[in-house]
Amino acid sequence: PNAVRLLCLSDAAEGAGGCAIYVCFEKTDGNFSCQLLTARSKILHHKVPRNELEAVKLMAETASSVKYALGDIVKQILYFTDSTIAMCWCHNLSKKLRMYTLYRVADIRRFIFSATGFKDTDPLPLYHIDGEENIADLLTKVHDISPKDIGSGSPWQSGLPWMTLPSQDIPTTTY
């Protein structure tokens, strides 16, 4: 393949945050194959909204590194969070933010715009995905999982069904 799409998902909880980056190749039927490329997690100590923002920042940093490593083969990058608060902080430029939030939002926007090649005036490709559809949830919350749940062929490795859909059919909410 000479073109890939990256799906970047973030999630956070009371004590941790994380992200997962999936690489997708378009198949002949218009759907996509999907495979986990990398994931990161981090112990966090703030309340959940700040942890969610920190997880979005971790996702943006990781996606930027992946884009740099893969180069021009990456044609599209989509970012997803299940936090409406963090998403609103990142999208809304007219509201005055506290210093902690302001600097993280600035970093997130810088990483996303540098990775996607968009201008700061373009809409941010950060979307809301329902928490039940966010596979990055496995990084941050207690789950009863076994090796088969994260092994080869599992949803963790191959993504959820929505991740194989064309971009316009992905069940997201925009800001």
C-alpha positions in Angstrom: 0.0 0.0 0.0 1.1 3.5 -0.7 -1.3 5.3 1.6 -2.4 4.7 5.2 -4.9 6.3 7.6 -4.1 6.6 11.3 -6.8 6.3 13.9 -5.7 7.8 17.2 -7.7 7.1 20.4 -7.3 8.4 23.9 -8.9 7.7 27.2 -8.2 8.5 30.9 -9.6 7.7 34.3 -8.9 8.7 37.9 -5.3 7.3 38.0 -4.2 6.8 34.4 -4.4 7.9 30.8 -3.4 6.4 27.6 -3.6 6.3 23.8 -3.7 3.7 21.0 -2.7 4.4 17.4 -4.0 2.1 14.7 -2.8 2.0 11.1 -5.4 1.3 8.4 -5.0 0.4 4.8 -7.9 0.8 2.3 -9.1 -2.4 0.8 -10.6 -2.9 -2.6 -14.2 -2.9 -1.2 -13.7 0.6 0.3 -13.4 -0.6 3.9 -10.2 -0.6 5.8 -7.9 -3.1 7.4 -7.0 -2.1 10.9 -4.0 -3.0 13.1 -2.6 -1.6 16.4 0.6 0.2 15.6 1.5 1.5 19.1 0.0 2.4 22.5 1.2 4.4 25.5 -0.1 4.8 29.0 0.8 7.1 31.8 0.0 7.3 35.5 -1.9 10.5 36.2 -2.9 12.2 39.4 -5.4 14.9 38.6 -9.2 14.8 38.4 -10.7 13.0 35.4 -11.2 16.1 33.1 -7.5 17.1 33.4 -6.4 13.5 33.0 -8.5 13.3 29.8 -6.8 16.4 28.5 -3.4 14.9 29.4 -4.4 11.7 27.5 -5.3 13.7 24.4 -1.9 15.4 24.7 -0.2 12.0 24.9 -2.2 10.9 21.9 -1.3 14.0 19.9 2.5 13.6 20.8 2.5 9.9 19.9 0.6 10.5 16.6 3.1 13.2 15.7 6.0 10.9 16.3 4.3 8.1 14.2 3.6 10.5 11.4 7.2 11.7 11.4 8.5 8.1 11.3 6.1 6.9 8.5 6.4 10.1 6.5 4.3 10.7 3.4 2.6 7.3 3.4 0.2 8.7 6.0 -2.6 10.5 4.1 -5.1 11.0 6.9 -5.0 11.2 10.7 -8.1 11.2 12.8 -8.1 11.8 16.6 -10.8 10.5 19.0 -11.6 11.0 22.6 -14.6 10.1 24.7 -14.2 13.2 26.8 -16.5 16.1 25.7 -14.8 18.4 28.1 -11.3 17.9 26.8 -12.6 18.1 23.2 -14.4 21.4 23.9 -11.3 22.8 25.5 -9.3 21.9 22.4 -11.8 23.3 19.9 -12.9 26.5 21.7 -10.4 29.3 21.2 -12.7 32.1 22.4 -13.1 31.0 26.0 -10.5 32.0 28.6 -8.7 28.9 30.0 -6.8 28.4 33.1 -3.0 28.2 32.7 -2.8 24.4 33.1 -5.4 23.8 30.5 -4.2 26.6 28.1 -0.7 25.2 27.8 -1.9 21.7 27.2 -4.4 22.8 24.6 -1.7 24.8 22.8 0.5 21.7 22.8 -2.3 19.5 21.5 -3.2 21.9 18.7 0.5 22.3 17.8 1.1 18.5 17.6 -2.1 17.9 15.6 -1.6 20.7 13.1 2.1 19.8 12.5 1.2 16.1 12.0 -1.8 16.7 9.7 -0.4 19.7 7.8 -3.5 21.7 8.5 -3.4 25.4 9.3 -4.4 26.7 12.7 -7.5 28.2 11.0 -8.7 24.8 9.8 -11.1 22.7 11.9 -9.3 20.5 14.4 -9.7 16.8 13.4 -10.5 15.8 17.0 -13.8 13.9 17.3 -15.9 12.5 20.1 -16.4 8.7 20.1 -18.8 7.0 22.5 -17.0 5.5 25.5 -18.3 2.0 24.7 -16.6 2.3 21.3 -13.2 3.6 22.7 -10.8 0.7 22.7 -8.2 2.8 24.6 -10.5 2.2 27.6 -8.5 -1.0 28.1 -5.5 1.1 29.1 -7.1 3.1 31.9 -9.8 1.1 33.6 -9.9 -2.2 35.4 -11.1 -5.0 33.1 -11.2 -8.8 33.5 -9.0 -9.6 30.5 -6.9 -12.6 29.6 -4.2 -13.1 27.0 -6.7 -14.0 24.3 -8.4 -10.6 24.9 -5.3 -8.7 23.8 -3.6 -11.3 21.6 -3.5 -11.8 17.9 -6.9 -11.3 16.2 -8.4 -9.6 19.3 -10.2 -6.3 19.1 -7.2 -4.7 20.8 -4.9 -5.8 18.0 -7.4 -5.5 15.0 -9.6 -2.7 16.2 -13.3 -2.5 16.6 -15.7 -2.9 13.6 -16.3 0.9 13.3 -12.6 1.3 12.7 -12.7 -0.5 9.4 -15.4 1.9 8.0 -14.6 4.6 5.5 -13.9 7.9 7.3 -17.3 9.5 6.5 -19.1 6.5 8.0 -17.3 6.5 11.4 -19.9 7.1 14.2 -18.4 10.3 15.6 -19.7 13.6 16.9 -17.9 16.7 15.9 -17.5 19.9 18.0 
